[in-house]
């Protein structure tokens, strides 16, 4: 069977960066992943991170002129609560730098405008803003795992629905279980009659992703393709209504 169409790897990675996600520094020599006080990833993967002044990683970034080599792991979670919520990962490899005080202050003010976070108030008062300059990136989800260059990531456009996806799928999951049931006919034969709910875990311009109960326990993720790509909320509602099997119900589909 032909695989359903999927947004390009760089687009999926850019969508994760746009939505944001849980961040952790790994490969730092610390016994556990290091969670920054706040973080913001820019379109090309460059990331600003706030760490306490006395953190060992901040010290390493300060004393390593070429940049302290680290890996940042960005985790994207499913829009609805699930036992296994991790949906996608982006690993950003590069060097961690501490800017001079003037540059650090300017970056903090810029972040306060475009990505406000209460912990930014601690910058310069017990915490320091560091910058990770990416050398390479790797993106992974249920569709596969592939490298992405910083230039490819920066040139990609995020999916048109990445910012509204969570609210749209939460509404579908909570208010329209009958619509999810109507999608069972598209599942692989072994999944059509298993007990348990279908859960929506993703939507993009190409289609809808579901997590289905699998025979014998466990789950399986399935992608359902739209009849054509969607680029506007109206098109998304129309494509979804077609999948459900009742185009006349476009107006009662989950709001985008």
N, C-alpha and C positions, 0 to 999 in steps of 0.2 A: 504494500500500500504506500502511496505517496505521502510523505510527511507534510503536515499542515504548514503553510507559510508562517515565518517567524521574523520579527524585526531583527536587523543585523546586530551582531554582538556589540559593536560600539554604541548603537542606539540603546540597547538594553542596559549597558553599563552607564551611559549618560543619564538614563532615566533614574537609575539608582542614586547617582550623584545628586540629581535634581531633587529627588524626594528626601534625601538624607538617609541616615541609617545609624545603627549602633557602631561605634568606632573603638578599636583597640590596637595598640602597638604591640607587635610580637617580634621576636628575634632581637630583643634589646639586652639580653643577659639577665633580665629579671625573672624570678621563678614563675610569675603569673603574667598574663597579658596586662598591659597598662592602659587603663581607661582614662582618656583626657577629661579635664573639667568641662571642656566644650571643644567642638571642632567644626570646621567648615571646609568642605571640599569644593574647589573651583572647577569650572568646566574641563580643564585639561588634566585634572587629578592633583594639582598643587593643593596642599592642605595646610591650613592654619590650625594649630592645636594649643590649648592652654594647659600648662602643667604647673604644679606647685614649685616654688623657687627651690625648695630643698630636695626635689625628686632627683634620683640618680640619673635618669634619662636626660633631664634638663642639664645636668652637669656635663654629661657626655657630649651633648649637642654644643655646649658652650666651648669645650676644649678641643673639639675636632674640627679644624679649619676646613677640611674637605667635605664635611657633613657626616654626622653619625649615621652609619647604615642601619636602616630599620625597615620593617614591613608594616604597613597599616592595613588592617582588615576592616572593611566596611560590610556590615551585615544588613540585608534587607529582609524584613519579616512579612509574613502573610498578613493581609488586611483584616482577617477575622481570626479570633483566638483559636489556636490548635495545639495539640500536644507537641507537635514538631513544627515550630513556627518559622524556622529559617527557610527562606525561599531563594535567596541569591547571595552571592559573595563577590566582593571586588577586593583584590589584593594589590596594594600600591607599594612598589619597592622604590627606595630612593634614599637620599641623604637628608637628615634632620639638622636644621641650622637655627641658631639664635640670632635674630637681627640686632642691629645696634638700637639703643633706646629710642632714638627719634623715629626710625622706621617702624619699630614695634608699636609705638604710640599711634602713629598714623594708621597702621593696619588695624589696630584695636578700634579706632574711631570709625573706620570704614565698615568693619564688621558690625559695629553697634547700629549702623544705619541699615545695612542690607540683611543681616542675620542676627538680630538682637538676642542676647542670652544673658540672664542675670549674673552668671559667673564672670562675664567680661568686666564687671565692676571690680574684680579682684586683680585684673592685669596691672602690674606695677605696684601692687599692694599685697604681696605674698604669692603672686603667680606670674608666670612669664609666657608670652605668646611665642611659639616656635613655628617654623615653617618647614614642611616636607616638600622637597623638590623631586618629582617622580622621574625615575629612569625607565621603568617598565611597569605594566599592569597586566593582571590576569583576571578575567571575569568567569564566573561559574554559576550555572543554574541547572534546572532539570533538562534544558535543551542541550547542554554540553559545557565544555570548558575551553577557553581560547584566550590567547594574548591580545592585548589592545595597546597600541602605542599612545603616548600622551597627545600627539598630534591628531590621531584618529578620534580619540575621545573628545578633544576640543572641537573638532569639526562636525561631530555628530549632533543631530537634533534630538532632544528628549521626546519620548512618545507623547502625543497630544493629550493623553488622558492620565499621565503619570501623577499629576497633582490632585486629581479628583477621584482617582481609582479607589482609595480607601473608603471614602464616604459612599461611593456608588455600590461597591461590593458589600459593605456592611448593611446597606439598605436591602440589597437583594437577599442576603443571607437571613436577615431578621424578618423581613416583611413579605417575601415572596417565595416561600419554600415550594409552592406548586410549580413555579417557573423552573426551579432547579430540577424538580422531579421530571418535568417534561423533557429535560435534556438527557435523560438516561438512555434514550434510544440511540444516541450517537456514541455511546461508550463501547469499547471492545466487548465482545459477547460475554466473556468471563466476568465482567464487572456489572452487567446490567441488572442482575437479580440479587446482588449481595445486600445484606442488611446494613443499615446505617445511612446517614445523610450525605448527600453531595455537598461539598463546601467550595465556594468560589475563592480562588487564591490569586487570580490575576486577570486583568483585562488590558488589552492594548489595541492598536489600530488594526491588527490582523485577526484577533480572535479572543476567546475566553479560555482561561485555564481553571480546571476543576481538580479537586482532590477527592478521589472515590475510594470507598472501602474495598479491599481486595479479599478474595476467597482465602480462608484460613487465617485471617487477621492481617494487620498491616494496611497500608494504603498505596494508591498509585495515582500519580499526577497525569492528567490527560489534557491536551490542547484541542479545542474545537475551533475550526476556522470559520470566519465570517464569509459570506458569499462574495464580498468585495471589501476592500479596506475602508475604514472609517476615519474621518478627520475632524468631524464636528460632533457636538453632543447629539444633534438630531440624527445624524448618520449612525452614531453608536446605538441609539435607542432603536432605530429601524433595523439594523443588523441583528441586534439581540432579539427583537420581536420575530424576525425571520427564523432564528434558531429555535425559539420556543415553539414556533409553528402556528402563530396567529398574528399576522401582520396588522390586523385590525386593532390589536391591543397595544400598539405603539405608545399611545398616550398613557397607559398604565404601567409601562416598563419603568424600572428604577430610574430616578432622575439623574442626569449627568451634571 
